[in-house]
């Protein structure tokens, strides 16, 4: 890379993406330092015109502006400020777009992410085995379990891409070992919090197997997916998970909302009521919490009466900002996934496409767009799209 600022920014992105699955504070500190280098070096001015020409520029600007505009009419300014400040993650997209990375540097970036995820996965296995103490509140791992499972699925997608295109046997074994490591972590989490994240794993399993076996082996792909699904469905942990979900849904409609699924159903139904009352501009940034207090059920336990977000990214946006909020998130997701699809035969294109699908699926049961780990990764991958335009050709054929 040409200058010291560019090199420092690249190393900053490597550090950020390494710590995303491992430790929140270092990832945030390094990302803020990277943003400072981008600003102080003057790159934010020098690359201004190029940034405006990016397909994602206007949806990102709208997405960043809505939280601040929503402070004007919110009923909870304190909570609103906390959410509005999260928009600084998107500065990473502009900083990343200031760098035109070569293929080798892009591969380094993803390898660094896989390294951080692998360190976390190994530690988690030791925690399950009782060889390493668990973190706060007896939680496995270091970050939100739902977010961690999504990152594991993303890591498996990247490794599947590597595996399917690698000719060297030793490296294929290495990538296969990584796939097994991440899969073991997902398996261990079946009986723990974060089970709703399994949706992304099951939905993307065919794409994962497709990359491992190759597109010419459709029968083998179907058979492999079926065998994996059957194997998982026969395990005690997965069967227990499915049973728990069914029991929690029945309990909710029988009058007990104090379960993981019951609380989600309460939040979703209440969010729809709030939307019907405020369809145009919503309740403002952070206003969801106060709006939920007006819909509080007397059957909720005292510890379950504080709701900051509806555990659904799409409901989160439309509740706070009305129709324009829904348009904003759909526009952003569409531009992101479309770019990945066009360049799906390249490593960054496939990674962007995969992460976009994971984020959309994960957003159905949790508000992933405000989680620091997924929001940071989303911003970095968004900015990486400029390198796609510069060094790769789009893939229009399947």
C-alpha positions as CSV (number, residue, x, y, z in Angstrom):
1,X,0.0,0.0,0.0
2,X,1.2,3.5,-0.8
3,X,1.3,5.5,2.4
4,X,1.6,5.1,6.1
5,X,-2.0,6.1,6.6
6,X,-3.3,3.4,4.2
7,X,-1.1,0.7,5.9
8,X,-2.2,1.8,9.3
9,X,-5.9,1.7,8.3
10,X,-5.5,-1.8,6.8
11,X,-3.8,-3.1,10.0
12,X,-6.6,-1.4,11.9
13,X,-9.2,-3.3,10.0
14,X,-7.3,-6.5,10.5
15,X,-7.2,-5.9,14.2
16,X,-10.9,-5.0,14.4
17,X,-12.1,-8.0,12.4
18,X,-9.8,-10.3,14.5
19,X,-11.4,-9.2,17.8
20,X,-15.0,-9.1,16.6
21,X,-15.8,-12.7,17.7
22,X,-13.3,-12.6,20.6
23,X,-13.5,-9.4,22.6
24,X,-15.8,-6.4,22.2
25,X,-13.7,-3.6,23.8
26,X,-10.5,-4.2,21.7
27,X,-12.6,-4.4,18.5
28,X,-14.3,-1.1,19.3
29,X,-11.1,0.7,20.3
30,X,-9.2,-0.4,17.3
31,X,-12.1,0.5,15.0
32,X,-12.3,4.0,16.5
33,X,-8.5,4.4,16.0
34,X,-8.9,3.4,12.3
35,X,-11.7,6.0,11.8
36,X,-9.4,8.6,13.4
37,X,-6.6,7.8,11.0
38,X,-9.0,8.0,8.1
39,X,-10.2,11.5,9.2
40,X,-6.8,12.9,10.3
41,X,-5.1,11.7,7.1
42,X,-7.6,13.7,5.1
43,X,-8.7,10.6,3.1
44,X,-12.4,11.4,4.0
45,X,-12.0,14.6,1.8
46,X,-9.7,13.2,-0.8
47,X,-12.0,10.2,-1.6
48,X,-15.3,12.2,-1.2
49,X,-16.3,12.0,-4.9
50,X,-15.5,8.3,-5.2
51,X,-17.5,7.5,-2.1
52,X,-20.6,9.4,-3.3
53,X,-20.5,7.2,-6.5
54,X,-20.8,4.0,-4.5
55,X,-24.2,2.2,-4.9
56,X,-24.5,1.9,-1.1
57,X,-23.8,5.6,-0.3
58,X,-27.3,7.0,-0.2
59,X,-29.0,4.0,1.6
60,X,-26.2,4.2,4.2
61,X,-26.6,7.9,4.6
62,X,-30.3,7.5,5.1
63,X,-29.7,4.6,7.6
64,X,-27.3,6.8,9.5
65,X,-29.5,9.9,9.5
66,X,-32.7,8.3,10.7
67,X,-31.6,7.7,14.3
68,X,-30.6,11.3,14.7
69,X,-33.8,12.6,13.1
70,X,-35.8,10.3,15.4
71,X,-34.4,12.1,18.4
72,X,-36.6,15.1,17.6
73,X,-39.9,13.3,18.5
74,X,-38.8,10.5,20.8
75,X,-40.3,10.0,24.2
76,X,-37.0,8.6,25.6
77,X,-34.1,10.9,24.7
78,X,-31.6,9.0,26.9
79,X,-32.2,5.7,25.2
80,X,-32.4,7.4,21.8
81,X,-29.0,8.9,22.2
82,X,-27.5,5.5,23.0
83,X,-29.0,4.1,19.8
84,X,-28.1,7.2,17.7
85,X,-24.5,6.9,18.7
86,X,-24.3,3.4,17.2
87,X,-24.5,5.0,13.7
88,X,-20.7,5.7,14.0
89,X,-20.1,2.1,13.0
90,X,-21.0,3.2,9.5
91,X,-17.9,5.4,9.3
92,X,-16.0,2.2,8.9
93,X,-17.7,1.6,5.6
94,X,-16.4,5.0,4.3
95,X,-13.0,4.3,5.7
96,X,-12.8,0.9,4.1
97,X,-14.0,2.3,0.8
98,X,-11.0,4.7,0.9
99,X,-8.8,1.6,0.4
100,X,-8.6,-0.3,-2.8
101,X,-7.4,-3.6,-1.6
102,X,-5.7,-6.3,-3.7
103,X,-6.9,-9.8,-3.8
104,X,-4.1,-10.9,-1.4
105,X,-5.0,-8.3,1.1
106,X,-8.7,-9.2,1.0
107,X,-7.8,-12.8,1.6
108,X,-5.6,-11.7,4.6
109,X,-8.6,-9.8,6.0
110,X,-10.8,-12.9,5.9
111,X,-8.1,-15.1,7.2
112,X,-7.6,-12.8,10.2
113,X,-11.3,-13.0,10.9
114,X,-11.2,-16.8,10.7
115,X,-8.2,-16.8,13.1
116,X,-10.1,-14.8,15.7
117,X,-13.2,-16.9,15.3
118,X,-11.0,-20.1,15.7
119,X,-9.4,-18.8,18.9
120,X,-12.9,-18.2,20.3
121,X,-14.1,-21.6,19.1
122,X,-11.3,-23.5,20.8
123,X,-11.7,-21.6,24.0
124,X,-15.5,-22.4,23.9
125,X,-14.8,-26.1,23.6
126,X,-12.5,-25.9,26.6
127,X,-15.3,-24.1,28.5
128,X,-17.8,-26.8,27.6
129,X,-15.3,-29.4,28.8
130,X,-14.9,-27.5,32.1
131,X,-11.2,-26.9,31.5
132,X,-11.6,-23.1,31.2
133,X,-13.9,-21.0,33.5
134,X,-17.1,-19.6,31.8
135,X,-17.6,-15.9,31.4
136,X,-20.1,-13.7,33.2
137,X,-23.4,-15.3,34.1
138,X,-22.0,-18.7,33.2
139,X,-22.1,-17.7,29.5
140,X,-20.2,-19.8,27.0
141,X,-17.9,-17.6,24.8
142,X,-17.4,-13.9,25.0
143,X,-20.2,-12.3,23.1
144,X,-24.0,-12.6,22.7
145,X,-24.7,-16.3,21.9
146,X,-27.1,-15.4,19.0
147,X,-24.5,-13.2,17.4
148,X,-21.7,-15.7,18.0
149,X,-23.6,-18.5,16.2
150,X,-24.2,-16.1,13.2
151,X,-20.5,-15.5,13.1
152,X,-19.8,-19.2,13.2
153,X,-22.1,-19.7,10.2
154,X,-20.4,-16.9,8.4
155,X,-17.0,-18.5,9.1
156,X,-18.2,-21.8,7.8
157,X,-19.4,-20.2,4.6
158,X,-16.0,-18.6,4.0
159,X,-14.2,-21.9,4.8
160,X,-16.6,-23.8,2.4
161,X,-15.7,-21.4,-0.3
162,X,-12.0,-22.0,0.4
163,X,-12.5,-25.8,0.6
164,X,-14.4,-26.1,-2.7
165,X,-11.7,-24.1,-4.7
166,X,-8.6,-25.5,-3.1
167,X,-6.6,-28.2,-5.0
168,X,-3.9,-28.8,-2.3
169,X,-4.8,-31.8,-0.2
170,X,-3.1,-30.5,3.0
171,X,-4.9,-27.2,2.8
172,X,-8.3,-28.9,2.2
173,X,-7.7,-30.9,5.4
174,X,-6.9,-27.7,7.2
175,X,-10.1,-26.0,6.0
176,X,-12.1,-29.2,6.7
177,X,-10.8,-29.1,10.3
178,X,-12.0,-25.5,10.6
179,X,-15.4,-26.5,9.4
180,X,-15.6,-29.3,12.0
181,X,-14.4,-26.9,14.7
182,X,-17.1,-24.3,14.0
183,X,-19.8,-27.0,13.5
184,X,-18.9,-28.5,16.9
185,X,-19.4,-25.1,18.5
186,X,-22.8,-24.7,16.8
187,X,-23.7,-28.2,18.0
188,X,-22.7,-27.4,21.6
189,X,-24.9,-24.3,21.6
190,X,-28.0,-26.4,20.7
191,X,-29.0,-26.6,24.4
192,X,-27.9,-23.0,25.3
193,X,-29.2,-19.5,24.7
194,X,-29.1,-18.3,21.1
195,X,-31.0,-21.2,19.6
196,X,-33.0,-18.9,17.3
197,X,-29.7,-18.3,15.3
198,X,-30.0,-21.9,14.0
199,X,-32.3,-20.6,11.3
200,X,-29.3,-19.1,9.4
201,X,-27.4,-22.4,9.7
202,X,-30.2,-24.6,8.3
203,X,-31.2,-22.1,5.5
204,X,-27.6,-21.7,4.4
205,X,-26.6,-25.4,4.7
206,X,-27.3,-26.2,1.0
207,X,-25.2,-23.2,-0.1
208,X,-22.4,-24.4,2.2
209,X,-22.5,-28.0,1.0
210,X,-22.8,-26.8,-2.6
211,X,-19.5,-25.0,-2.3
212,X,-17.8,-28.0,-0.6
213,X,-18.9,-30.6,-3.2
214,X,-19.3,-28.4,-6.3
215,X,-22.3,-27.4,-8.4
216,X,-22.2,-30.6,-10.5
217,X,-23.0,-32.8,-7.6
218,X,-26.6,-31.8,-7.0
219,X,-27.7,-35.3,-5.9
220,X,-24.8,-35.5,-3.5
221,X,-25.6,-32.0,-2.2
222,X,-29.2,-32.9,-1.5
223,X,-28.2,-36.2,0.1
224,X,-25.6,-34.5,2.3
225,X,-28.0,-31.8,3.5
226,X,-30.6,-34.5,4.2
227,X,-28.1,-36.6,6.2
228,X,-26.9,-33.6,8.2
229,X,-30.5,-32.5,9.0
230,X,-31.4,-36.1,10.0
231,X,-28.3,-36.4,12.2
232,X,-28.9,-33.1,13.9
233,X,-32.6,-33.9,14.4
234,X,-31.8,-37.2,16.2
235,X,-29.5,-35.6,18.7
236,X,-30.8,-35.1,22.2
237,X,-29.9,-31.4,22.2
238,X,-31.7,-30.5,19.0
239,X,-34.7,-32.6,19.8
240,X,-34.8,-30.9,23.2
241,X,-34.6,-27.5,21.6
242,X,-37.5,-28.2,19.2
243,X,-39.5,-29.5,22.1
244,X,-38.8,-26.4,24.2
245,X,-39.8,-24.0,21.4
246,X,-43.1,-25.9,20.8
247,X,-43.8,-25.9,24.6
248,X,-43.0,-22.2,24.9
249,X,-45.3,-21.2,22.1
250,X,-48.2,-23.3,23.6
251,X,-47.4,-21.7,27.0
252,X,-47.6,-18.2,25.6
253,X,-51.1,-18.8,24.1
254,X,-52.1,-20.3,27.4
255,X,-51.2,-17.1,29.2
256,X,-47.5,-17.6,30.2
257,X,-45.2,-15.1,28.2
258,X,-42.2,-15.6,30.5
259,X,-40.1,-17.8,28.2
260,X,-37.6,-17.0,25.5
261,X,-40.2,-17.7,22.7
262,X,-43.0,-16.2,24.7
263,X,-41.3,-12.9,25.2
264,X,-40.5,-12.7,21.5
265,X,-44.1,-13.3,20.6
266,X,-45.2,-10.6,23.1
267,X,-42.6,-8.2,21.6
268,X,-43.7,-8.9,18.0
269,X,-47.4,-8.6,18.7
270,X,-46.9,-5.4,20.7
271,X,-44.7,-4.0,18.0
272,X,-47.4,-4.5,15.4
273,X,-49.9,-2.7,17.6
274,X,-47.4,0.2,18.0
275,X,-46.9,0.3,14.2
276,X,-50.6,0.5,13.6
277,X,-50.8,3.5,15.9
278,X,-47.8,5.3,14.5
279,X,-47.4,4.1,10.8
280,X,-45.9,7.2,9.2
281,X,-43.0,8.3,11.4
282,X,-43.0,5.8,14.2
283,X,-42.3,6.5,17.9
284,X,-38.8,8.0,17.4
285,X,-35.3,6.7,18.3
286,X,-35.5,4.7,21.6
287,X,-39.3,5.3,21.9
288,X,-40.0,1.6,21.7
289,X,-39.3,1.1,25.4
290,X,-41.9,3.6,26.6
291,X,-44.5,2.5,24.0
292,X,-44.1,-1.1,25.3
293,X,-44.9,0.0,28.9
294,X,-48.4,1.0,27.7
295,X,-48.9,-2.6,26.4
296,X,-47.4,-4.3,29.4
297,X,-49.0,-7.6,30.3
298,X,-49.8,-8.2,34.0
299,X,-48.6,-11.8,33.5
300,X,-45.0,-10.7,32.8
301,X,-42.5,-11.4,35.5
302,X,-40.9,-8.2,37.0
303,X,-37.6,-9.0,35.4
304,X,-39.2,-9.3,32.0
305,X,-40.8,-5.9,31.9
306,X,-38.0,-3.9,30.3
307,X,-38.0,-4.0,26.4
308,X,-35.4,-1.9,24.5
309,X,-35.9,-3.6,21.1
310,X,-38.3,-6.0,19.5
311,X,-35.8,-8.7,18.6
312,X,-36.5,-8.1,14.9
313,X,-34.5,-5.6,12.8
314,X,-37.4,-4.9,10.4
315,X,-39.9,-4.3,13.2
316,X,-37.2,-2.2,15.0
317,X,-36.9,0.2,12.1
318,X,-40.6,0.5,11.3
319,X,-41.6,1.0,15.0
320,X,-39.1,3.8,15.4
321,X,-39.2,5.5,12.0
322,X,-42.4,4.3,10.3
323,X,-42.6,3.5,6.6
324,X,-39.3,5.3,5.8
325,X,-37.6,3.1,8.3
326,X,-38.8,0.0,6.6
327,X,-37.8,1.4,3.2
328,X,-34.3,2.2,4.6
329,X,-33.5,-1.3,5.8
330,X,-34.9,-3.0,2.8
331,X,-33.0,-0.7,0.5
332,X,-29.7,-1.2,2.4
333,X,-30.1,-5.0,2.5
334,X,-31.0,-5.2,-1.2
335,X,-28.0,-3.2,-2.3
336,X,-25.7,-5.2,-0.1
337,X,-26.9,-8.7,-1.1
338,X,-27.2,-7.7,-4.8
339,X,-23.6,-6.7,-4.9
340,X,-22.5,-9.9,-3.3
341,X,-24.6,-11.9,-5.8
342,X,-23.1,-10.2,-8.8
343,X,-19.6,-11.0,-7.6
344,X,-20.4,-14.4,-5.9
345,X,-17.7,-16.2,-7.8
346,X,-15.1,-14.1,-5.9
347,X,-14.1,-14.5,-2.3
348,X,-15.3,-11.0,-1.1
349,X,-18.5,-11.2,-3.3
350,X,-19.4,-14.6,-1.9
351,X,-18.6,-13.5,1.7
352,X,-20.8,-10.3,1.2
353,X,-23.7,-12.4,-0.2
354,X,-23.4,-14.9,2.6
355,X,-23.3,-12.4,5.4
356,X,-26.2,-10.5,3.8
357,X,-28.3,-13.6,3.9
358,X,-27.2,-14.4,7.5
359,X,-28.1,-10.9,8.6
360,X,-31.6,-11.0,7.0
361,X,-32.4,-14.4,8.5
362,X,-30.9,-13.4,11.8
363,X,-32.9,-10.2,11.8
364,X,-36.2,-12.1,11.9
365,X,-35.6,-13.2,15.5
366,X,-33.1,-10.6,16.8
367,X,-32.2,-7.0,16.1
368,X,-28.8,-7.7,14.6
369,X,-28.3,-4.3,13.1
370,X,-27.7,-2.8,16.5
371,X,-25.3,-5.5,17.8
372,X,-21.8,-4.1,17.8
373,X,-20.2,-7.2,16.2
374,X,-22.6,-7.8,13.3
375,X,-23.0,-4.0,12.7
376,X,-19.2,-3.5,12.6
377,X,-18.8,-6.4,10.2
378,X,-21.7,-5.2,8.0
379,X,-20.1,-1.7,7.7
380,X,-16.6,-3.2,6.8
381,X,-18.1,-5.5,4.2
382,X,-20.1,-2.6,2.8
383,X,-17.0,-0.5,2.3
384,X,-15.2,-3.5,0.8
385,X,-17.6,-3.3,-2.2
386,X,-15.5,-0.6,-3.7
387,X,-12.6,-3.1,-4.1
388,X,-15.0,-5.4,-5.8
389,X,-15.7,-2.8,-8.4
390,X,-12.0,-2.0,-8.9
391,X,-10.4,-5.4,-9.2
392,X,-13.0,-8.0,-10.0
393,X,-15.5,-8.6,-12.9
394,X,-19.1,-9.4,-12.0
395,X,-20.5,-12.9,-12.4
396,X,-23.8,-12.9,-14.2
397,X,-24.1,-16.6,-15.0
398,X,-24.9,-19.2,-12.4
